[in-house]
Amino acid sequence: MNGRGIAVSLAGKLNADALRFARIVLGAAAVGLGTLAHELAGPGEVAKHPAASLLAWGASIALALIAVAPLASPIAGPRREPSSFTRTQWIEWAGVAALFALAFALRAVQNDAIPIAWHGDEGSAGLAAIRIVHGELTNMFGVGWYSFPALFFAIPAAPISLFGPSYGALRLPAAFAGAFTVVGVYGWMRSAFGWRVGLTAGLMLACSHYAIHWSRIGLNNIWDGMFVVFVGGLLWRGWRTGERWAYVGAGLLVGLSQYFYVGSRMLPIVIACWLLSMLAFERDRLARQAANLAAMAFVALVVFLPSGLYFRAHPDQFQAPVERVSLLRPNWPERGGNWFQYTARTTGRSVPEVMVGNLRDAALGLVWLPLRAWYAEAGRPVLLLAPAVLALFGLGWLIVDFRNPAARYLLLVLATTIGATALSESTPAGQRYVAGVTVAAACVGLGTALLGRLLADLLRFSNSRYGYLLAAGALIAGCLADLNFYFREFAPVASRGDPNTQIATEVARRIAPYPAGAQLYFFGAPRMTYQGFSTMKFVAPHVAGTDVLEPLAAPPDWTLDRPVTAFAFIPERAAELEFVKQRYPNGREARIETPKGEPLVLIYEVVLR
């Protein structure tokens, strides 16, 4: 090698060493800023320095992204100008926009009225969002209501600050998350299995009664599905192309997902199992992707770091969302042993038999058993009959195609969903399948494509597309059945919730238009209380609420000096209205009944003149 060659080689080595050193410094700075963000936030609900903590967090993420950024090849060819869209691409993008519009419309239109019930849990989430708007909850790396990460509540806080406290505003972000998930399913399935699978999977998820319902609930559950889909899609692209940005994007989303529903904690487990499976199928490629995978893990760590440090100092808050529903918690329900041990003793079965039974029920909740807990009123599984049959075809495809990385990821998400559901209360609980429904939709898309092939062969079509069209017709019929069930059967009656939720909803609707300074006396104890239902406090924060815990034995002596004073009575305390009327005779009475004509709540209003 001549002197020039030695110099070039040495310069290249020095540049590589300098770059490696710069990456290390930037990475260390990212970790340092993430730690600083935690310190600036502090341990309480009110951050020590709210703006500074968020700024430090944002800077730490930016430095992490720079530290792992891919380098342009030093031997790159001439720069290629971006090609213009072809007619086919324009048509596809128009189709994607139409799919998003359909999904969003099915989730956002009249979202304050469907479902009819204004759930207390939603109201509690809304109150947490209001606290952010008012500056009472400013530590975005701590927890808010029910030990859920506080950062999530900043999302509904935005529409609430714009439109005021209402269930329509509270539920709006969930509609966006659900619609984006539909588009994500289309894009990923199209890339992994072809456009036919992508289109039918996206259409199924757009019209799924289950997915629509959870996209109309103002809680953090629906975001699980979005993260599962986009992380899976980015991992698939990164694995297929080796593009660093895809891995970095996946890491960014994995880190962010930990600030949402507890179900997202399964994502790192799914990814770890997915990578372990690569040791059996694609070990060489796994080795080549080591740097990209390290970049993904590092970015995820930096994004989660401030919250992770908070949970390290408060492990009880980290464990609370899991422990309160886990069937593995000891002394359930304070009778010695966990639920599986207790059930085994009381039924005469062994613990393994009880566990297998729960796993069976969790799996059947997707296609056969009616869901329990949340969404139990629907009396249906995740998939109705026609989509369930197609999904079973698709599941068979995934199992046969197990060597496909995308198939393994989907199967792992499905397995963790079933496992988590089997280990939590009220199996099959409706709120546990929000990630699993995305896999179910993918299976429906695969099943539709497979059925199309079979029909084309059986009917000896000259073109396979005719078989696909027949199968797609069955899918469309299934989608219409889902929409008919949700909007015509479930929404008008069953979406009202349990009796207490119905009462809270009707009272909240009644008092929301009251002027500021109004007063509500709530006669609901011991069955329910105003303080125990956040519904009324959320939509009517301008109304002062008071629980009347003891039954009236005589006319009350309260001084009514508010513009409007309302008295709400549940049926078993309706007789006390006579005492109120004796003391305040010039009020107006409103009797609210159930759809069956049964008394639900009685409201007596006195307007100050």
C-alpha positions as CSV (number, residue, x, y, z in Angstrom):
1,M,0.0,0.0,0.0
2,N,1.4,3.4,-1.0
3,G,1.5,6.4,1.3
4,R,-1.7,7.8,-0.1
5,G,-3.6,4.6,0.6
6,I,-2.2,4.4,4.1
7,A,-3.3,8.0,4.7
8,V,-6.9,7.3,3.4
9,S,-7.1,4.2,5.5
10,L,-5.9,6.0,8.6
11,A,-8.3,8.9,8.0
12,G,-11.2,6.5,7.6
13,K,-10.3,4.7,10.9
14,L,-10.0,8.0,12.7
15,N,-13.3,9.2,11.3
16,A,-15.0,5.9,12.4
17,D,-13.4,6.2,15.9
18,A,-14.6,9.8,16.1
19,L,-18.1,8.9,15.0
20,R,-18.3,6.0,17.5
21,F,-17.1,8.4,20.3
22,A,-19.7,11.0,19.2
23,R,-22.5,8.4,19.3
24,I,-21.4,7.4,22.8
25,V,-21.3,11.0,24.0
26,L,-24.7,11.8,22.5
27,G,-26.2,8.6,24.0
28,A,-24.8,9.3,27.4
29,A,-26.2,12.9,27.2
30,A,-29.6,11.5,26.2
31,V,-29.6,9.3,29.3
32,G,-28.5,12.2,31.4
33,L,-31.2,14.4,30.1
34,G,-33.8,11.7,30.6
35,T,-32.7,11.4,34.3
36,L,-32.7,15.2,34.6
37,A,-36.3,15.2,33.3
38,H,-37.3,12.8,36.1
39,E,-35.5,15.0,38.7
40,L,-37.1,18.2,37.4
41,A,-40.6,16.5,37.6
42,G,-40.1,15.2,41.1
43,P,-42.2,12.6,42.9
44,G,-45.5,14.4,43.3
45,E,-48.5,15.1,41.0
46,V,-47.4,18.7,40.7
47,A,-44.0,18.8,39.0
48,K,-41.2,20.9,40.5
49,H,-40.5,22.4,37.0
50,P,-43.1,21.2,34.6
51,A,-41.9,22.9,31.4
52,A,-38.3,22.2,32.1
53,S,-38.9,18.5,32.7
54,L,-40.8,18.1,29.4
55,L,-38.1,20.1,27.6
56,A,-35.4,17.9,29.0
57,W,-37.3,14.8,28.0
58,G,-37.8,16.1,24.5
59,A,-34.1,16.9,24.2
60,S,-33.1,13.5,25.5
61,I,-35.2,11.8,22.8
62,A,-33.8,14.1,20.1
63,L,-30.2,13.3,21.2
64,A,-31.0,9.6,21.3
65,L,-32.4,9.8,17.8
66,I,-29.3,11.6,16.6
67,A,-27.0,9.1,18.4
68,V,-28.5,6.1,16.6
69,A,-29.2,7.8,13.2
70,P,-28.1,5.9,10.1
71,L,-25.2,7.3,8.1
72,A,-25.4,7.9,4.4
73,S,-23.2,5.5,2.4
74,P,-19.8,7.1,1.5
75,I,-20.0,5.3,-1.8
76,A,-23.5,6.5,-2.7
77,G,-24.3,6.8,-6.4
78,P,-25.8,9.9,-8.0
79,R,-28.7,11.3,-6.0
80,R,-32.1,10.0,-7.3
81,E,-34.9,12.5,-7.7
82,P,-38.1,11.4,-6.1
83,S,-40.3,9.8,-8.6
84,S,-43.8,11.2,-9.2
85,F,-46.8,9.1,-8.1
86,T,-48.2,6.8,-10.6
87,R,-51.9,6.5,-11.2
88,T,-52.1,3.3,-9.3
89,Q,-50.4,4.9,-6.3
90,W,-52.8,7.8,-6.4
91,I,-55.7,5.4,-6.4
92,E,-54.2,3.5,-3.5
93,W,-53.7,6.6,-1.4
94,A,-57.2,7.7,-2.1
95,G,-58.4,4.3,-1.0
96,V,-56.4,4.6,2.2
97,A,-57.9,8.1,2.9
98,A,-61.4,6.7,2.3
99,L,-60.7,3.8,4.7
100,F,-59.5,6.2,7.3
101,A,-62.5,8.4,6.8
102,L,-64.9,5.5,7.1
103,A,-63.2,4.2,10.2
104,F,-63.2,7.7,11.8
105,A,-66.8,8.4,11.0
106,L,-67.9,5.1,12.5
107,R,-66.0,6.0,15.7
108,A,-66.5,9.8,16.0
109,V,-70.0,10.6,14.8
110,Q,-72.4,11.1,17.8
111,N,-69.7,9.8,20.1
112,D,-71.3,11.5,23.1
113,A,-74.5,9.6,22.5
114,I,-73.2,6.2,21.4
115,P,-72.6,4.4,23.7
116,I,-75.4,6.0,25.6
117,A,-73.8,5.3,29.0
118,W,-71.4,7.9,30.4
119,H,-69.3,5.6,32.4
120,G,-67.9,6.7,35.7
121,D,-64.4,5.4,34.8
122,E,-64.5,7.7,31.7
123,G,-65.5,10.6,34.0
124,S,-62.6,9.9,36.3
125,A,-60.2,10.0,33.2
126,G,-61.9,13.2,32.2
127,L,-61.4,14.7,35.7
128,A,-57.7,13.8,35.4
129,A,-57.5,15.6,32.1
130,I,-59.3,18.7,33.6
131,R,-56.7,18.7,36.4
132,I,-54.0,18.9,33.7
133,V,-55.9,21.8,32.0
134,H,-56.1,23.6,35.4
135,G,-52.4,23.0,36.2
136,E,-53.2,20.6,39.1
137,L,-51.6,17.6,37.6
138,T,-48.3,18.6,35.9
139,N,-45.9,15.7,36.5
140,M,-46.3,13.9,33.1
141,F,-43.9,11.1,34.3
142,G,-45.9,10.2,37.4
143,V,-49.4,8.7,37.6
144,G,-52.9,10.1,37.4
145,W,-56.3,8.4,38.0
146,Y,-56.1,4.7,38.9
147,S,-52.3,4.6,38.8
148,F,-52.2,5.0,35.0
149,P,-49.4,7.1,33.6
150,A,-50.3,10.8,33.7
151,L,-49.0,11.6,30.2
152,F,-52.0,9.8,28.6
153,F,-54.4,12.2,30.2
154,A,-52.8,15.1,28.5
155,I,-54.2,13.8,25.2
156,P,-57.9,14.2,26.1
157,A,-57.0,17.4,27.9
158,A,-56.4,19.0,24.5
159,P,-60.0,18.6,23.1
160,I,-61.5,19.2,26.6
161,S,-59.6,22.6,26.8
162,L,-61.0,23.5,23.4
163,F,-64.6,22.2,23.6
164,G,-65.2,22.1,27.4
165,P,-65.8,19.0,29.6
166,S,-68.0,16.7,27.6
167,Y,-68.0,13.0,26.8
168,G,-67.8,13.9,23.1
169,A,-64.5,15.7,23.7
170,L,-63.2,13.1,26.0
171,R,-63.9,10.3,23.5
172,L,-62.5,12.1,20.4
173,P,-58.8,11.0,20.8
174,A,-59.9,7.3,21.0
175,A,-61.7,7.7,17.6
176,F,-58.5,9.0,16.1
177,A,-56.5,6.1,17.6
178,G,-59.0,3.6,16.3
179,A,-59.0,5.0,12.8
180,F,-55.2,5.2,12.6
181,T,-55.1,1.5,13.8
182,V,-57.3,0.6,10.8
183,V,-54.9,2.3,8.4
184,G,-51.9,0.7,10.1
185,V,-53.4,-2.8,9.8
186,Y,-54.0,-2.2,6.1
187,G,-50.5,-1.0,5.5
188,W,-48.8,-3.7,7.4
189,M,-50.9,-6.6,6.1
190,R,-50.5,-5.2,2.5
191,S,-46.7,-5.2,2.9
192,A,-46.5,-8.7,4.6
193,F,-49.3,-10.6,2.8
194,G,-50.4,-8.6,-0.2
195,W,-53.0,-5.9,-1.0
196,R,-56.0,-8.2,-0.8
197,V,-55.2,-9.3,2.7
198,G,-54.5,-5.7,3.7
199,L,-57.7,-4.4,2.3
200,T,-60.0,-7.0,3.8
201,A,-58.2,-6.9,7.2
202,G,-58.5,-3.1,7.3
203,L,-62.1,-3.2,6.3
204,M,-62.9,-5.8,9.0
205,L,-61.2,-3.7,11.7
206,A,-63.0,-0.6,10.5
207,C,-66.4,-2.2,10.8
208,S,-65.7,-4.4,13.8
209,H,-68.4,-3.9,16.5
210,Y,-65.8,-4.5,19.2
211,A,-63.2,-2.1,17.7
212,I,-65.8,0.6,17.1
213,H,-67.0,0.3,20.7
214,W,-63.6,0.7,22.3
215,S,-62.9,3.6,19.9
216,R,-65.9,5.3,21.4
217,I,-64.8,5.0,25.0
218,G,-62.7,7.8,26.5
219,L,-60.1,5.5,28.2
220,N,-56.6,4.4,27.3
221,N,-57.4,0.9,26.2
222,I,-57.8,1.4,22.4
223,W,-54.2,2.7,22.1
224,D,-52.9,-0.7,22.8
225,G,-54.0,-1.9,19.4
226,M,-52.4,1.1,17.6
227,F,-49.0,0.5,19.2
228,V,-49.1,-3.2,18.5
229,V,-49.9,-2.6,14.8
230,F,-47.4,0.1,14.1
231,V,-44.6,-1.5,16.1
232,G,-45.2,-4.7,14.2
233,G,-45.3,-3.0,10.9
234,L,-42.1,-1.1,11.5
235,L,-40.3,-4.2,12.8
236,W,-41.4,-6.1,9.7
237,R,-40.1,-3.3,7.4
238,G,-36.8,-3.1,9.3
239,W,-36.3,-6.9,9.3
240,R,-37.1,-7.0,5.6
241,T,-35.0,-4.0,4.4
242,G,-32.5,-3.5,7.2
243,E,-33.5,0.2,7.4
244,R,-32.3,1.8,10.6
245,W,-35.2,4.3,10.7
246,A,-37.8,1.5,10.9
247,Y,-36.2,0.0,14.0
248,V,-35.7,3.5,15.6
249,G,-39.4,4.2,14.9
250,A,-40.4,0.9,16.5
251,G,-38.3,1.8,19.6
252,L,-39.8,5.2,19.8
253,L,-43.3,3.7,19.8
254,V,-42.5,1.0,22.3
255,G,-41.2,3.6,24.7
256,L,-44.3,5.8,24.2
257,S,-46.6,2.9,24.6
258,Q,-45.6,2.5,28.2
259,Y,-47.3,5.8,29.0
260,F,-50.7,4.4,28.0
261,Y,-52.7,1.3,29.0
262,V,-51.1,-1.5,31.0
263,G,-51.6,-3.9,28.1
264,S,-48.8,-2.3,26.2
265,R,-46.4,-3.8,28.7
266,M,-46.7,-7.0,26.7
267,L,-45.0,-5.3,23.7
268,P,-41.4,-5.8,25.0
269,I,-42.2,-9.4,25.9
270,V,-43.6,-10.0,22.4
271,I,-40.6,-8.4,20.7
272,A,-38.2,-10.4,23.0
273,C,-39.9,-13.7,22.1
274,W,-40.0,-12.7,18.4
275,L,-36.3,-12.1,18.4
276,L,-35.7,-15.4,20.2
277,S,-37.6,-17.2,17.5
278,M,-35.1,-15.7,15.0
279,L,-32.4,-17.9,16.6
280,A,-34.2,-20.9,15.1
281,F,-35.2,-19.5,11.8
282,E,-32.9,-16.6,10.7
283,R,-29.8,-16.6,13.0
284,D,-27.5,-15.0,10.4
285,R,-29.8,-12.1,9.7
286,L,-30.4,-11.6,13.4
287,A,-26.6,-11.2,13.8
288,R,-26.5,-8.7,11.0
289,Q,-29.4,-6.7,12.5
290,A,-27.8,-6.5,16.0
291,A,-26.8,-2.8,15.7
292,N,-30.3,-1.9,14.5
293,L,-31.9,-3.8,17.3
294,A,-29.6,-2.2,19.9
295,A,-30.6,1.2,18.5
296,M,-34.3,0.3,18.9
297,A,-33.8,-0.8,22.5
298,F,-31.8,2.3,23.3
299,V,-34.4,4.7,21.9
300,A,-37.2,2.8,23.8
301,L,-35.3,3.0,27.0
302,V,-34.6,6.7,26.7
303,V,-38.3,7.5,25.9
304,F,-39.5,5.5,28.9
305,L,-36.6,6.5,31.3
306,P,-38.3,9.4,33.3
307,S,-41.4,7.3,33.9
308,G,-39.3,4.2,34.6
309,L,-37.3,6.1,37.3
310,Y,-40.6,7.2,38.8
311,F,-41.9,3.6,38.9
312,R,-38.6,2.4,40.3
313,A,-39.2,4.8,43.3
314,H,-42.9,3.8,43.5
315,P,-43.1,0.1,42.5
316,D,-46.6,-0.1,44.1
317,Q,-47.9,2.4,41.5
318,F,-46.3,0.3,38.7
319,Q,-47.9,-2.9,40.0
320,A,-51.3,-1.5,40.9
321,P,-53.0,-1.8,37.5
322,V,-52.0,-5.4,37.3
323,E,-52.5,-6.5,40.9
324,R,-56.0,-5.2,41.2
325,V,-57.2,-7.6,38.4
326,S,-54.7,-10.4,38.6
327,L,-55.9,-13.9,39.5
328,L,-52.5,-14.7,40.7
329,R,-52.5,-12.3,43.6
330,P,-52.4,-14.0,47.0
331,N,-55.3,-14.2,49.4
332,W,-58.0,-13.9,46.6
333,P,-60.5,-12.9,47.8
334,E,-59.0,-13.0,51.3
335,R,-59.7,-16.7,51.6
336,G,-56.2,-18.1,51.2
337,G,-54.3,-18.7,48.0
338,N,-54.8,-17.1,44.6
339,W,-57.9,-17.4,42.5
340,F,-56.8,-20.6,40.8
341,Q,-56.0,-22.3,44.1
342,Y,-59.3,-21.1,45.6
343,T,-61.3,-22.2,42.6
344,A,-59.6,-25.6,42.6
345,R,-60.5,-26.2,46.2
346,T,-64.1,-25.2,45.8
347,T,-64.8,-27.1,42.6
348,G,-62.7,-30.2,43.2
349,R,-60.5,-29.7,40.1
350,S,-56.8,-29.4,40.0
351,V,-55.0,-26.0,39.6
352,P,-53.8,-27.0,36.1
353,E,-57.3,-27.9,35.1
354,V,-58.6,-24.5,36.2
355,M,-55.8,-22.7,34.4
356,V,-56.5,-24.6,31.2
357,G,-60.2,-23.8,31.5
358,N,-59.4,-20.1,31.8
359,L,-57.1,-20.3,28.8
360,R,-59.8,-22.0,26.8
361,D,-62.4,-19.3,27.8
362,A,-59.9,-16.5,27.0
363,A,-59.4,-18.0,23.5
364,L,-63.1,-18.6,22.9
365,G,-63.9,-15.0,23.9
366,L,-62.5,-14.1,20.4
367,V,-64.9,-16.3,18.5
368,W,-67.6,-17.9,20.7
369,L,-68.1,-17.0,24.3
370,P,-69.9,-13.7,25.2
371,L,-67.5,-11.1,26.7
372,R,-67.8,-10.2,30.4
373,A,-67.1,-7.1,32.5
374,W,-66.8,-4.1,30.1
375,Y,-68.9,-4.7,27.0
376,A,-70.7,-7.6,28.7
377,E,-74.0,-5.9,27.7
378,A,-73.3,-6.8,24.1
379,G,-73.6,-10.5,24.9
380,R,-71.2,-11.3,22.0
381,P,-67.6,-12.4,21.4
382,V,-65.1,-10.2,19.7
383,L,-65.9,-11.6,16.3
384,L,-69.4,-12.4,15.1
385,L,-70.1,-15.6,13.2
386,A,-69.0,-14.9,9.6
387,P,-65.8,-13.1,10.6
388,A,-65.1,-15.8,13.2
389,V,-65.2,-18.5,10.5
390,L,-62.9,-16.5,8.2
391,A,-60.5,-15.8,11.1
392,L,-60.2,-19.5,11.9
393,F,-59.1,-20.0,8.2
394,G,-56.6,-17.2,8.6
395,L,-55.3,-18.6,11.9
396,G,-54.6,-21.8,10.1
397,W,-52.6,-19.8,7.5
398,L,-50.5,-18.1,10.2
399,I,-49.7,-21.4,11.9
400,V,-48.7,-23.0,8.6
401,D,-46.7,-19.9,7.7
402,F,-44.9,-19.8,11.0
403,R,-41.5,-19.2,9.4
404,N,-42.8,-15.9,8.2
405,P,-41.6,-13.2,10.8
406,A,-44.9,-11.3,10.4
407,A,-46.9,-14.4,11.1
408,R,-44.9,-15.2,14.2
409,Y,-45.4,-11.6,15.5
410,L,-49.1,-11.9,15.1
411,L,-49.3,-15.3,16.8
412,L,-47.2,-14.0,19.7
413,V,-49.5,-11.0,20.2
414,L,-52.5,-13.4,20.1
415,A,-50.9,-15.7,22.6
416,T,-50.0,-12.9,25.0
417,T,-53.5,-11.5,24.7
418,I,-55.1,-14.9,25.5
419,G,-52.6,-15.5,28.3
420,A,-53.1,-12.0,29.9
421,T,-56.9,-12.5,29.7
422,A,-56.8,-15.9,31.3
423,L,-54.7,-14.5,34.2
424,S,-57.1,-11.6,35.0
425,E,-60.5,-11.3,36.5
426,S,-63.8,-12.0,34.7
427,T,-62.4,-14.1,31.9
428,P,-63.1,-13.4,29.1
429,A,-63.2,-9.7,30.1
430,G,-64.1,-7.4,27.2
431,Q,-61.4,-4.8,27.9
432,R,-58.5,-7.3,27.4
433,Y,-58.9,-7.9,23.7
434,V,-58.1,-4.4,22.3
435,A,-54.7,-5.6,21.0
436,G,-56.0,-9.0,20.1
437,V,-58.8,-7.6,17.8
438,T,-56.1,-6.3,15.4
439,V,-54.7,-9.8,15.1
440,A,-58.3,-11.1,14.7
441,A,-58.8,-8.6,11.8
442,A,-55.6,-9.8,10.2
443,C,-56.7,-13.4,10.5
444,V,-60.0,-12.4,8.8
445,G,-58.1,-10.8,6.0
446,L,-55.9,-13.9,5.6
447,G,-59.0,-16.2,5.8
448,T,-60.8,-14.2,3.1
449,A,-57.8,-14.5,0.7
450,L,-57.5,-18.2,1.5
451,L,-61.2,-18.8,1.0
452,G,-61.0,-16.9,-2.3
453,R,-58.3,-19.3,-3.5
454,L,-60.3,-22.3,-2.5
455,L,-63.4,-21.1,-4.2
456,A,-61.5,-20.3,-7.4
457,D,-60.1,-23.9,-7.4
458,L,-63.4,-25.5,-6.5
459,L,-65.4,-23.6,-9.1
460,R,-62.6,-23.7,-11.6
461,F,-62.6,-20.0,-12.3
462,S,-60.2,-18.9,-15.1
463,N,-59.1,-16.0,-12.9
464,S,-58.5,-16.3,-9.2
465,R,-59.9,-12.8,-8.6
466,Y,-63.4,-14.1,-9.1
467,G,-63.0,-16.5,-6.1
468,Y,-61.6,-13.6,-4.1
469,L,-64.6,-11.4,-5.0
470,L,-67.0,-14.2,-3.7
471,A,-65.0,-14.4,-0.5
472,A,-64.9,-10.6,-0.1
473,G,-68.7,-10.7,-0.5
474,A,-68.9,-12.9,2.5
475,L,-66.6,-10.5,4.4
476,I,-68.7,-7.5,3.4
477,A,-71.8,-9.3,4.6
478,G,-70.0,-9.9,7.9
479,C,-69.0,-6.3,8.2
480,L,-72.6,-5.1,7.6
481,A,-73.7,-7.6,10.3
482,D,-71.2,-6.0,12.7
483,L,-72.5,-2.5,11.9
484,N,-76.1,-3.6,12.2
485,F,-75.5,-5.2,15.5
486,Y,-73.6,-2.3,17.1
487,F,-75.6,0.6,15.9
488,R,-79.1,-0.9,15.6
489,E,-79.2,-3.6,18.3
490,F,-76.6,-2.7,20.9
491,A,-76.4,1.1,20.9
492,P,-80.1,2.0,21.4
493,V,-80.7,-0.2,24.5
494,A,-77.8,-2.3,25.7
495,S,-75.2,0.5,25.6
496,R,-77.0,2.2,28.5
497,G,-74.9,0.4,31.1
498,D,-75.9,-0.9,34.5
499,P,-78.7,0.8,36.5
500,N,-76.3,3.0,38.5
501,T,-74.5,4.1,35.4
502,Q,-77.8,4.9,33.8
503,I,-78.8,7.0,36.8
504,A,-75.5,8.9,36.8
505,T,-75.7,9.5,33.0
506,E,-79.3,10.8,33.1
507,V,-78.5,13.1,36.1
508,A,-75.4,14.4,34.4
509,R,-77.3,15.1,31.2
510,R,-79.9,17.0,33.2
511,I,-77.5,19.2,35.2
512,A,-74.9,19.9,32.6
513,P,-76.8,22.9,31.2
514,Y,-77.4,24.4,34.6
515,P,-75.8,27.8,35.2
516,A,-72.6,28.2,37.2
517,G,-73.2,28.0,41.0
518,A,-76.1,25.5,40.8
519,Q,-76.5,22.9,43.5
520,L,-77.4,19.2,43.4
521,Y,-78.5,17.2,46.4
522,F,-78.2,13.5,45.5
523,F,-80.3,10.9,47.3
524,G,-78.6,7.7,46.2
525,A,-77.0,6.2,49.3
526,P,-76.3,3.5,50.2
527,R,-76.6,2.1,46.6
528,M,-74.7,4.9,44.9
529,T,-73.3,8.3,45.7
530,Y,-72.5,11.5,43.8
531,Q,-68.9,11.3,45.0
532,G,-68.6,7.7,43.9
533,F,-69.6,8.5,40.3
534,S,-67.3,10.9,38.4
535,T,-69.8,11.2,35.6
536,M,-71.7,14.1,37.1
537,K,-68.6,15.9,38.4
538,F,-66.9,15.7,35.0
539,V,-69.6,17.1,32.8
540,A,-70.9,19.6,35.4
541,P,-67.9,20.9,37.3
542,H,-69.8,24.2,37.8
543,V,-72.5,22.4,39.8
544,A,-71.9,21.7,43.5
545,G,-72.8,18.2,44.5
546,T,-73.8,17.0,47.9
547,D,-74.7,13.4,49.0
548,V,-77.7,13.1,51.3
549,L,-76.5,10.0,53.1
550,E,-79.3,9.6,55.7
551,P,-83.0,9.3,54.7
552,L,-85.1,12.4,55.4
553,A,-87.5,12.0,58.3
554,A,-88.9,15.6,58.0
555,P,-88.7,18.5,55.6
556,P,-85.1,19.8,55.3
557,D,-84.1,23.2,56.5
558,W,-81.5,24.0,53.7
559,T,-81.4,27.6,52.5
560,L,-81.7,27.6,48.7
561,D,-79.6,30.6,47.5
562,R,-78.3,29.1,44.2
563,P,-79.7,29.9,40.8
564,V,-80.9,26.3,40.4
565,T,-81.1,23.7,43.1
566,A,-81.8,20.1,42.1
567,F,-82.8,17.1,44.1
568,A,-82.1,13.7,42.5
569,F,-83.8,10.5,44.0
570,I,-83.1,6.9,43.1
571,P,-86.3,4.8,43.1
572,E,-85.9,3.4,46.6
573,R,-85.6,6.9,48.1
574,A,-88.3,8.6,46.0
575,A,-90.7,8.8,48.9
576,E,-88.4,11.5,50.4
577,L,-89.4,13.9,47.6
578,E,-92.6,14.7,49.6
579,F,-90.6,16.2,52.4
580,V,-88.6,18.3,49.9
581,K,-91.9,19.5,48.2
582,Q,-93.3,20.5,51.5
583,R,-90.3,22.7,52.2
584,Y,-89.8,24.0,48.6
585,P,-93.3,23.7,46.9
586,N,-92.6,25.7,43.7
587,G,-90.3,23.3,42.0
588,R,-90.6,21.3,38.8
589,E,-90.5,17.5,38.7
590,A,-89.0,15.2,36.1
591,R,-89.4,11.5,36.2
592,I,-86.9,9.6,34.0
593,E,-87.7,6.0,33.2
594,T,-85.8,3.0,31.6
595,P,-86.8,1.9,28.0
596,K,-89.0,-0.7,29.7
597,G,-91.0,2.0,31.5
598,E,-89.5,1.3,34.9
599,P,-88.6,4.3,37.2
600,L,-84.9,5.2,37.0
601,V,-84.4,8.5,38.7
602,L,-86.6,11.4,39.9
603,I,-85.3,14.9,39.7
604,Y,-86.9,17.9,41.4
605,E,-85.6,21.4,40.4
606,V,-86.1,24.7,42.2
607,V,-85.2,27.8,40.3
608,L,-84.3,30.9,42.3
609,R,-86.5,33.8,41.0
